[in-house]
Amino acid sequence: MPIDAAKALAAGPRTGEISWDHRDVQLYHLGIGAGSPATDPDELRYTLESRL
């Protein structure tokens, strides 16, 4: 199903609240490669809950 450009451009922006906690932040850090190499203490602080 193609997107109707006129309808998409006429739509207003969607608003809402977003929140995250330490688990979400840790998953994000892991997703972007934090903790690599695993032996680097400066990188591990972004992946270990005990270092938050």
mmCIF file of the N, C-alpha and C atoms, coordinates in Angstrom:
data_MODEL
# 
_entry.id   MODEL 
# 
loop_
_atom_site.group_PDB 
_atom_site.id 
_atom_site.type_symbol 
_atom_site.label_atom_id 
_atom_site.label_alt_id 
_atom_site.label_comp_id 
_atom_site.label_asym_id 
_atom_site.label_entity_id 
_atom_site.label_seq_id 
_atom_site.pdbx_PDB_ins_code 
_atom_site.Cartn_x 
_atom_site.Cartn_y 
_atom_site.Cartn_z 
_atom_site.occupancy 
_atom_site.B_iso_or_equiv 
_atom_site.pdbx_formal_charge 
_atom_site.auth_seq_id 
_atom_site.auth_comp_id 
_atom_site.auth_asym_id 
_atom_site.auth_atom_id 
_atom_site.pdbx_PDB_model_num 
ATOM 1   N N  . MET A 1 1  ? 0.848  -1.163 0.000  1.00 0.00 ? 1  MET A N  1 
ATOM 2   C CA . MET A 1 1  ? 0.000  0.000  0.000  1.00 0.00 ? 1  MET A CA 1 
ATOM 3   C C  . MET A 1 1  ? 0.905  1.242  0.000  1.00 0.00 ? 1  MET A C  1 
ATOM 4   N N  . PRO A 1 2  ? 0.789  2.090  -1.006 1.00 0.00 ? 2  PRO A N  1 
ATOM 5   C CA . PRO A 1 2  ? 1.631  3.292  -1.070 1.00 0.00 ? 2  PRO A CA 1 
ATOM 6   C C  . PRO A 1 2  ? 1.191  4.341  -0.049 1.00 0.00 ? 2  PRO A C  1 
ATOM 7   N N  . ILE A 1 3  ? 2.115  5.185  0.314  1.00 0.00 ? 3  ILE A N  1 
ATOM 8   C CA . ILE A 1 3  ? 1.828  6.283  1.239  1.00 0.00 ? 3  ILE A CA 1 
ATOM 9   C C  . ILE A 1 3  ? 1.282  7.458  0.446  1.00 0.00 ? 3  ILE A C  1 
ATOM 10  N N  . ASP A 1 4  ? 0.164  8.000  0.904  1.00 0.00 ? 4  ASP A N  1 
ATOM 11  C CA . ASP A 1 4  ? -0.423 9.187  0.281  1.00 0.00 ? 4  ASP A CA 1 
ATOM 12  C C  . ASP A 1 4  ? 0.369  10.394 0.780  1.00 0.00 ? 4  ASP A C  1 
ATOM 13  N N  . ALA A 1 5  ? 1.213  10.968 -0.077 1.00 0.00 ? 5  ALA A N  1 
ATOM 14  C CA . ALA A 1 5  ? 2.093  12.067 0.321  1.00 0.00 ? 5  ALA A CA 1 
ATOM 15  C C  . ALA A 1 5  ? 1.311  13.268 0.827  1.00 0.00 ? 5  ALA A C  1 
ATOM 16  N N  . ALA A 1 6  ? 0.210  13.611 0.191  1.00 0.00 ? 6  ALA A N  1 
ATOM 17  C CA . ALA A 1 6  ? -0.579 14.770 0.615  1.00 0.00 ? 6  ALA A CA 1 
ATOM 18  C C  . ALA A 1 6  ? -1.129 14.563 2.021  1.00 0.00 ? 6  ALA A C  1 
ATOM 19  N N  . LYS A 1 7  ? -1.602 13.363 2.296  1.00 0.00 ? 7  LYS A N  1 
ATOM 20  C CA . LYS A 1 7  ? -2.148 13.061 3.622  1.00 0.00 ? 7  LYS A CA 1 
ATOM 21  C C  . LYS A 1 7  ? -1.033 13.056 4.673  1.00 0.00 ? 7  LYS A C  1 
ATOM 22  N N  . ALA A 1 8  ? 0.110  12.496 4.321  1.00 0.00 ? 8  ALA A N  1 
ATOM 23  C CA . ALA A 1 8  ? 1.234  12.440 5.253  1.00 0.00 ? 8  ALA A CA 1 
ATOM 24  C C  . ALA A 1 8  ? 1.751  13.835 5.578  1.00 0.00 ? 8  ALA A C  1 
ATOM 25  N N  . LEU A 1 9  ? 1.850  14.695 4.577  1.00 0.00 ? 9  LEU A N  1 
ATOM 26  C CA . LEU A 1 9  ? 2.351  16.051 4.802  1.00 0.00 ? 9  LEU A CA 1 
ATOM 27  C C  . LEU A 1 9  ? 1.346  16.918 5.552  1.00 0.00 ? 9  LEU A C  1 
ATOM 28  N N  . ALA A 1 10 ? 0.056  16.615 5.424  1.00 0.00 ? 10 ALA A N  1 
ATOM 29  C CA . ALA A 1 10 ? -0.978 17.403 6.096  1.00 0.00 ? 10 ALA A CA 1 
ATOM 30  C C  . ALA A 1 10 ? -1.171 16.986 7.552  1.00 0.00 ? 10 ALA A C  1 
ATOM 31  N N  . ALA A 1 11 ? -0.676 15.828 7.929  1.00 0.00 ? 11 ALA A N  1 
ATOM 32  C CA . ALA A 1 11 ? -0.862 15.330 9.294  1.00 0.00 ? 11 ALA A CA 1 
ATOM 33  C C  . ALA A 1 11 ? -0.043 16.157 10.278 1.00 0.00 ? 11 ALA A C  1 
ATOM 34  N N  . GLY A 1 12 ? -0.608 16.388 11.430 1.00 0.00 ? 12 GLY A N  1 
ATOM 35  C CA . GLY A 1 12 ? 0.102  17.115 12.484 1.00 0.00 ? 12 GLY A CA 1 
ATOM 36  C C  . GLY A 1 12 ? 1.119  16.212 13.168 1.00 0.00 ? 12 GLY A C  1 
ATOM 37  N N  . PRO A 1 13 ? 2.033  16.804 13.902 1.00 0.00 ? 13 PRO A N  1 
ATOM 38  C CA . PRO A 1 13 ? 3.037  16.000 14.599 1.00 0.00 ? 13 PRO A CA 1 
ATOM 39  C C  . PRO A 1 13 ? 2.404  15.219 15.749 1.00 0.00 ? 13 PRO A C  1 
ATOM 40  N N  . ARG A 1 14 ? 2.922  14.066 15.992 1.00 0.00 ? 14 ARG A N  1 
ATOM 41  C CA . ARG A 1 14 ? 2.458  13.242 17.111 1.00 0.00 ? 14 ARG A CA 1 
ATOM 42  C C  . ARG A 1 14 ? 3.216  13.677 18.365 1.00 0.00 ? 14 ARG A C  1 
ATOM 43  N N  . THR A 1 15 ? 2.512  13.841 19.450 1.00 0.00 ? 15 THR A N  1 
ATOM 44  C CA . THR A 1 15 ? 3.150  14.230 20.705 1.00 0.00 ? 15 THR A CA 1 
ATOM 45  C C  . THR A 1 15 ? 2.924  13.153 21.750 1.00 0.00 ? 15 THR A C  1 
ATOM 46  N N  . GLY A 1 16 ? 3.794  13.097 22.715 1.00 0.00 ? 16 GLY A N  1 
ATOM 47  C CA . GLY A 1 16 ? 3.677  12.130 23.800 1.00 0.00 ? 16 GLY A CA 1 
ATOM 48  C C  . GLY A 1 16 ? 4.885  12.226 24.704 1.00 0.00 ? 16 GLY A C  1 
ATOM 49  N N  . GLU A 1 17 ? 4.790  11.569 25.837 1.00 0.00 ? 17 GLU A N  1 
ATOM 50  C CA . GLU A 1 17 ? 5.903  11.571 26.780 1.00 0.00 ? 17 GLU A CA 1 
ATOM 51  C C  . GLU A 1 17 ? 6.694  10.283 26.644 1.00 0.00 ? 17 GLU A C  1 
ATOM 52  N N  . ILE A 1 18 ? 7.984  10.401 26.842 1.00 0.00 ? 18 ILE A N  1 
ATOM 53  C CA . ILE A 1 18 ? 8.880  9.258  26.765 1.00 0.00 ? 18 ILE A CA 1 
ATOM 54  C C  . ILE A 1 18 ? 9.690  9.223  28.050 1.00 0.00 ? 18 ILE A C  1 
ATOM 55  N N  . SER A 1 19 ? 9.927  8.041  28.563 1.00 0.00 ? 19 SER A N  1 
ATOM 56  C CA . SER A 1 19 ? 10.793 7.913  29.738 1.00 0.00 ? 19 SER A CA 1 
ATOM 57  C C  . SER A 1 19 ? 11.651 6.661  29.576 1.00 0.00 ? 19 SER A C  1 
ATOM 58  N N  . TRP A 1 20 ? 12.765 6.632  30.268 1.00 0.00 ? 20 TRP A N  1 
ATOM 59  C CA . TRP A 1 20 ? 13.631 5.470  30.242 1.00 0.00 ? 20 TRP A CA 1 
ATOM 60  C C  . TRP A 1 20 ? 14.304 5.357  31.592 1.00 0.00 ? 20 TRP A C  1 
ATOM 61  N N  . ASP A 1 21 ? 14.779 4.160  31.902 1.00 0.00 ? 21 ASP A N  1 
ATOM 62  C CA . ASP A 1 21 ? 15.478 3.936  33.162 1.00 0.00 ? 21 ASP A CA 1 
ATOM 63  C C  . ASP A 1 21 ? 16.877 3.393  32.866 1.00 0.00 ? 21 ASP A C  1 
ATOM 64  N N  . HIS A 1 22 ? 17.591 3.013  33.919 1.00 0.00 ? 22 HIS A N  1 
ATOM 65  C CA . HIS A 1 22 ? 18.982 2.584  33.738 1.00 0.00 ? 22 HIS A CA 1 
ATOM 66  C C  . HIS A 1 22 ? 19.097 1.357  32.837 1.00 0.00 ? 22 HIS A C  1 
ATOM 67  N N  . ARG A 1 23 ? 18.105 0.479  32.837 1.00 0.00 ? 23 ARG A N  1 
ATOM 68  C CA . ARG A 1 23 ? 18.173 -0.701 31.972 1.00 0.00 ? 23 ARG A CA 1 
ATOM 69  C C  . ARG A 1 23 ? 18.124 -0.315 30.500 1.00 0.00 ? 23 ARG A C  1 
ATOM 70  N N  . ASP A 1 24 ? 17.272 0.648  30.181 1.00 0.00 ? 24 ASP A N  1 
ATOM 71  C CA . ASP A 1 24 ? 17.182 1.106  28.792 1.00 0.00 ? 24 ASP A CA 1 
ATOM 72  C C  . ASP A 1 24 ? 18.492 1.745  28.343 1.00 0.00 ? 24 ASP A C  1 
ATOM 73  N N  . VAL A 1 25 ? 19.097 2.517  29.237 1.00 0.00 ? 25 VAL A N  1 
ATOM 74  C CA . VAL A 1 25 ? 20.368 3.175  28.906 1.00 0.00 ? 25 VAL A CA 1 
ATOM 75  C C  . VAL A 1 25 ? 21.465 2.134  28.703 1.00 0.00 ? 25 VAL A C  1 
ATOM 76  N N  . GLN A 1 26 ? 21.499 1.117  29.546 1.00 0.00 ? 26 GLN A N  1 
ATOM 77  C CA . GLN A 1 26 ? 22.502 0.062  29.388 1.00 0.00 ? 26 GLN A CA 1 
ATOM 78  C C  . GLN A 1 26 ? 22.312 -0.692 28.075 1.00 0.00 ? 26 GLN A C  1 
ATOM 79  N N  . LEU A 1 27 ? 21.087 -1.010 27.724 1.00 0.00 ? 27 LEU A N  1 
ATOM 80  C CA . LEU A 1 27 ? 20.841 -1.694 26.453 1.00 0.00 ? 27 LEU A CA 1 
ATOM 81  C C  . LEU A 1 27 ? 21.258 -0.834 25.270 1.00 0.00 ? 27 LEU A C  1 
ATOM 82  N N  . TYR A 1 28 ? 21.021 0.458  25.374 1.00 0.00 ? 28 TYR A N  1 
ATOM 83  C CA . TYR A 1 28 ? 21.447 1.369  24.309 1.00 0.00 ? 28 TYR A CA 1 
ATOM 84  C C  . TYR A 1 28 ? 22.970 1.349  24.189 1.00 0.00 ? 28 TYR A C  1 
ATOM 85  N N  . HIS A 1 29 ? 23.653 1.460  25.309 1.00 0.00 ? 29 HIS A N  1 
ATOM 86  C CA . HIS A 1 29 ? 25.118 1.451  25.280 1.00 0.00 ? 29 HIS A CA 1 
ATOM 87  C C  . HIS A 1 29 ? 25.650 0.163  24.666 1.00 0.00 ? 29 HIS A C  1 
ATOM 88  N N  . LEU A 1 30 ? 25.058 -0.974 25.038 1.00 0.00 ? 30 LEU A N  1 
ATOM 89  C CA . LEU A 1 30 ? 25.490 -2.244 24.443 1.00 0.00 ? 30 LEU A CA 1 
ATOM 90  C C  . LEU A 1 30 ? 25.210 -2.273 22.953 1.00 0.00 ? 30 LEU A C  1 
ATOM 91  N N  . GLY A 1 31 ? 24.079 -1.709 22.554 1.00 0.00 ? 31 GLY A N  1 
ATOM 92  C CA . GLY A 1 31 ? 23.701 -1.694 21.143 1.00 0.00 ? 31 GLY A CA 1 
ATOM 93  C C  . GLY A 1 31 ? 24.639 -0.887 20.271 1.00 0.00 ? 31 GLY A C  1 
ATOM 94  N N  . ILE A 1 32 ? 25.251 0.156  20.839 1.00 0.00 ? 32 ILE A N  1 
ATOM 95  C CA . ILE A 1 32 ? 26.162 0.977  20.040 1.00 0.00 ? 32 ILE A CA 1 
ATOM 96  C C  . ILE A 1 32 ? 27.617 0.557  20.200 1.00 0.00 ? 32 ILE A C  1 
ATOM 97  N N  . GLY A 1 33 ? 27.839 -0.553 20.947 1.00 0.00 ? 33 GLY A N  1 
ATOM 98  C CA . GLY A 1 33 ? 29.182 -1.106 21.019 1.00 0.00 ? 33 GLY A CA 1 
ATOM 99  C C  . GLY A 1 33 ? 29.976 -0.754 22.257 1.00 0.00 ? 33 GLY A C  1 
ATOM 100 N N  . ALA A 1 34 ? 29.345 -0.200 23.270 1.00 0.00 ? 34 ALA A N  1 
ATOM 101 C CA . ALA A 1 34 ? 30.076 0.074  24.510 1.00 0.00 ? 34 ALA A CA 1 
ATOM 102 C C  . ALA A 1 34 ? 30.531 -1.249 25.112 1.00 0.00 ? 34 ALA A C  1 
ATOM 103 N N  . GLY A 1 35 ? 31.641 -1.211 25.804 1.00 0.00 ? 35 GLY A N  1 
ATOM 104 C CA . GLY A 1 35 ? 32.179 -2.428 26.397 1.00 0.00 ? 35 GLY A CA 1 
ATOM 105 C C  . GLY A 1 35 ? 33.096 -3.185 25.466 1.00 0.00 ? 35 GLY A C  1 
ATOM 106 N N  . SER A 1 36 ? 33.446 -2.575 24.361 1.00 0.00 ? 36 SER A N  1 
ATOM 107 C CA . SER A 1 36 ? 34.329 -3.221 23.402 1.00 0.00 ? 36 SER A CA 1 
ATOM 108 C C  . SER A 1 36 ? 35.600 -2.398 23.271 1.00 0.00 ? 36 SER A C  1 
ATOM 109 N N  . PRO A 1 37 ? 36.734 -2.904 23.574 1.00 0.00 ? 37 PRO A N  1 
ATOM 110 C CA . PRO A 1 37 ? 37.025 -4.249 24.041 1.00 0.00 ? 37 PRO A CA 1 
ATOM 111 C C  . PRO A 1 37 ? 36.586 -4.448 25.497 1.00 0.00 ? 37 PRO A C  1 
ATOM 112 N N  . ALA A 1 38 ? 36.265 -5.676 25.828 1.00 0.00 ? 38 ALA A N  1 
ATOM 113 C CA . ALA A 1 38 ? 35.732 -5.993 27.160 1.00 0.00 ? 38 ALA A CA 1 
ATOM 114 C C  . ALA A 1 38 ? 36.753 -5.811 28.269 1.00 0.00 ? 38 ALA A C  1 
ATOM 115 N N  . THR A 1 39 ? 38.002 -5.626 27.921 1.00 0.00 ? 39 THR A N  1 
ATOM 116 C CA . THR A 1 39 ? 39.042 -5.453 28.939 1.00 0.00 ? 39 THR A CA 1 
ATOM 117 C C  . THR A 1 39 ? 39.315 -3.991 29.249 1.00 0.00 ? 39 THR A C  1 
ATOM 118 N N  . ASP A 1 40 ? 38.641 -3.082 28.595 1.00 0.00 ? 40 ASP A N  1 
ATOM 119 C CA . ASP A 1 40 ? 38.863 -1.648 28.804 1.00 0.00 ? 40 ASP A CA 1 
ATOM 120 C C  . ASP A 1 40 ? 37.968 -1.150 29.941 1.00 0.00 ? 40 ASP A C  1 
ATOM 121 N N  . PRO A 1 41 ? 38.533 -0.797 31.105 1.00 0.00 ? 41 PRO A N  1 
ATOM 122 C CA . PRO A 1 41 ? 37.723 -0.356 32.247 1.00 0.00 ? 41 PRO A CA 1 
ATOM 123 C C  . PRO A 1 41 ? 36.883 0.881  31.939 1.00 0.00 ? 41 PRO A C  1 
ATOM 124 N N  . ASP A 1 42 ? 37.368 1.746  31.082 1.00 0.00 ? 42 ASP A N  1 
ATOM 125 C CA . ASP A 1 42 ? 36.598 2.942  30.736 1.00 0.00 ? 42 ASP A CA 1 
ATOM 126 C C  . ASP A 1 42 ? 35.337 2.588  29.958 1.00 0.00 ? 42 ASP A C  1 
ATOM 127 N N  . GLU A 1 43 ? 35.364 1.512  29.191 1.00 0.00 ? 43 GLU A N  1 
ATOM 128 C CA . GLU A 1 43 ? 34.187 1.066  28.443 1.00 0.00 ? 43 GLU A CA 1 
ATOM 129 C C  . GLU A 1 43 ? 33.239 0.258  29.321 1.00 0.00 ? 43 GLU A C  1 
ATOM 130 N N  . LEU A 1 44 ? 33.781 -0.534 30.225 1.00 0.00 ? 44 LEU A N  1 
ATOM 131 C CA . LEU A 1 44 ? 32.944 -1.388 31.067 1.00 0.00 ? 44 LEU A CA 1 
ATOM 132 C C  . LEU A 1 44 ? 32.006 -0.587 31.957 1.00 0.00 ? 44 LEU A C  1 
ATOM 133 N N  . ARG A 1 45 ? 32.372 0.620  32.316 1.00 0.00 ? 45 ARG A N  1 
ATOM 134 C CA . ARG A 1 45 ? 31.504 1.405  33.201 1.00 0.00 ? 45 ARG A CA 1 
ATOM 135 C C  . ARG A 1 45 ? 30.161 1.720  32.551 1.00 0.00 ? 45 ARG A C  1 
ATOM 136 N N  . TYR A 1 46 ? 30.072 1.645  31.243 1.00 0.00 ? 46 TYR A N  1 
ATOM 137 C CA . TYR A 1 46 ? 28.806 1.898  30.557 1.00 0.00 ? 46 TYR A CA 1 
ATOM 138 C C  . TYR A 1 46 ? 27.929 0.653  30.474 1.00 0.00 ? 46 TYR A C  1 
ATOM 139 N N  . THR A 1 47 ? 28.481 -0.507 30.812 1.00 0.00 ? 47 THR A N  1 
ATOM 140 C CA . THR A 1 47 ? 27.735 -1.750 30.637 1.00 0.00 ? 47 THR A CA 1 
ATOM 141 C C  . THR A 1 47 ? 27.452 -2.492 31.935 1.00 0.00 ? 47 THR A C  1 
ATOM 142 N N  . LEU A 1 48 ? 28.117 -2.142 33.020 1.00 0.00 ? 48 LEU A N  1 
ATOM 143 C CA . LEU A 1 48 ? 27.932 -2.851 34.280 1.00 0.00 ? 48 LEU A CA 1 
ATOM 144 C C  . LEU A 1 48 ? 27.020 -2.069 35.211 1.00 0.00 ? 48 LEU A C  1 
ATOM 145 N N  . GLU A 1 49 ? 25.979 -2.740 35.697 1.00 0.00 ? 49 GLU A N  1 
ATOM 146 C CA . GLU A 1 49 ? 25.008 -2.078 36.577 1.00 0.00 ? 49 GLU A CA 1 
ATOM 147 C C  . GLU A 1 49 ? 25.665 -1.593 37.866 1.00 0.00 ? 49 GLU A C  1 
ATOM 148 N N  . SER A 1 50 ? 26.664 -2.308 38.349 1.00 0.00 ? 50 SER A N  1 
ATOM 149 C CA . SER A 1 50 ? 27.322 -1.921 39.598 1.00 0.00 ? 50 SER A CA 1 
ATOM 150 C C  . SER A 1 50 ? 28.095 -0.608 39.470 1.00 0.00 ? 50 SER A C  1 
ATOM 151 N N  . ARG A 1 51 ? 28.304 -0.137 38.252 1.00 0.00 ? 51 ARG A N  1 
ATOM 152 C CA . ARG A 1 51 ? 29.083 1.092  38.054 1.00 0.00 ? 51 ARG A CA 1 
ATOM 153 C C  . ARG A 1 51 ? 28.233 2.283  37.649 1.00 0.00 ? 51 ARG A C  1 
ATOM 154 N N  . LEU A 1 52 ? 26.926 2.160  37.807 1.00 0.00 ? 52 LEU A N  1 
ATOM 155 C CA . LEU A 1 52 ? 26.051 3.293  37.473 1.00 0.00 ? 52 LEU A CA 1 
ATOM 156 C C  . LEU A 1 52 ? 26.072 4.313  38.580 1.00 0.00 ? 52 LEU A C  1 
# 
